[in-house]
Amino acid sequence: MNDHRLRTYDSMLGLLCDVDNPTPIVRLNRVTPYKHTQVYAKLEWYNPFGAVKDRVAWNLVRDAEEQGLLGDVKNLVEPTSGNTGMGLAMIANAKGYKLTTPLSDAIPAEKRNVLRFFGCDVIELDDDLCPAPGAPEGAIQMAMDISEKPDFHMLNQYVNEANPDAHYRTTGPEIWKQTEGKITHFVAGLGTCGTITGTGRFLKEQNGDVAVLGVHPAEGHDIPGVRSLRQLGQTQLFHPEEYNGTVEIDNKEAYALCARLNQEESIVAGPSSGMALAGAFEMVPDEPGNILVVVFPDTIFKYTSSVRKHLPHMFPQETEVASAGGDPAAERTLRLLLDNARLSNDVIDMGQVDDLIDDEAVLIDVRTPQEYAEEHAEGAINLPLAELEEQGDKHGTLPADKDAVIITICNVGKISLSAMMLLKSLGYNNAKNLEGGLTTWMAEGGPTQM
Ligand SMILES: Cc1ncc(COP(=O)(O)O)c(C=O)c1O
């Protein structure tokens, strides 16, 4: 028998959270800019598997079983940016299902490794950090293809109403009870939008004056779990008409406040928590009687490689570790080279690209010929990285002049970064890389052709 008072449980599933076993809310005292408004963080890593998505994973499976959608199916497939996969993997392990998770190889290694450790069949793809429907090579398309197979079922957190329903049933009632119905403002980061939509619906049913506010990252962000405005177009659970407002927060603000939460409030929050709180501070006024609750989805422990990238001043140079450790030296050195290249001035934005193209710079698309044929930046020449690696410049695509300015481009700016490094090693010192790749090119109105 599960006993929340004694904290004794029949199985891990007994620890799933609801109004009788809520995740805690904790008052913020040092990072808050307010004199009057009280700020509470809802710590979702107190869910049994460490993140807000445990609620959704449980409810997606419960709902599918109750609707008889699973029958004898033993294989689940779900594209995920990590936390849904982890929650689903544990629910699947407990209930005897097998989980397959197509995902982007941009997701921190920590998360991909944990998914494998949980027993998932992980399929890594060159995709956006947050899977994009309609991207033929993407995680969502891969999952849809797999779900066609007879013994597979896709729960699809991006369209399934059981996602927001999980929060309508649990997160909303918990917050209403924990604030004794005095909450005035509710803030959440926007990923699938299950958290804000489900919790918001419940809170507004209790008191229509509760302000429901959403926070999303800027285009080209590196905050796992949440979506830029463009990416929000890809979830069917984004209902801005039900919210009182949304705001955009960039990487820098999100990681900076995330660090302050850990160092000043001793709260082990992750980057999307820093993002949500920064947005809350922008939208919520400082007034007596204001009670603000912000959802903190998960901890920092899965993002050390991300904070290392975005807060490099906090960490020693890797080389010391490489000379100390020495093994696998080559891999560490390569990662250090890529990290440094990523932070260098050779990684450029669209403004700089426009200037360089006016000066006759050469645009090299390093994706596969199929991807290139589908759509590419106007004027770009195709030289697949694989070909460059294996055969060098066998077709004479590259300019003879080694001082020529070459700009490499791919889907999201990662493969092209390696291509830029390779070109430099071939003597093309003025090789550059477009940050965010074709995704940024198109988002900023760059012309494309088939
Ligand atoms: C770390 C993190 N933050 C925020 C979110 C956003 O939550 P939702 O998908 O409910 O909008 C997610 C969702 O996966 C997440 O994993």
The ligand as an ORCA input file, in Angstrom:
! r2SCAN-3c Opt
* xyz 0 1
  C      13.843     20.457    -19.812
  C      12.486     20.823    -20.303
  N      12.023     22.043    -20.131
  C      10.799     22.437    -20.588
  C       9.981     21.582    -21.235
  C       8.646     22.070    -21.792
  O       7.533     21.393    -21.316
  P       6.260     21.183    -22.264
  O       6.651     20.216    -23.297
  O       5.196     20.690    -21.343
  O       5.932     22.521    -22.857
  C      10.445     20.304    -21.458
  C       9.631     19.394    -22.221
  O      10.110     18.358    -22.621
  C      11.712     19.914    -20.957
  O      12.185     18.685    -21.142
*
